[in-house]
Amino acid sequence: MIVRTLIAAAGLALLATAPASAAAPCKDAKGKFTKCPPAKPTPTRCRSNGKFVKCGTPGAKPA
């Protein structure tokens, strides 16, 4: 009896979750769908001797 209840609860939890891709479509101020802006590029980080340093520093390697 308890096993059936747990299985039913797990099934309902799986059905209630929404896919992540449909969670945030791009809309304008009026609520119409628009093309999403491109993602910002991530800055390059460099390391030297195990610490993060500016990439122009001698001996720095991209992390």
Buried (B, 14 or more C-beta within 10 A) or exposed (E): EEEEEEEEEEEEEEEEEEEEEEEEEEEEEEEEEEEEEEEEEEEEEBBBEEEEBEBEEEEBEEE
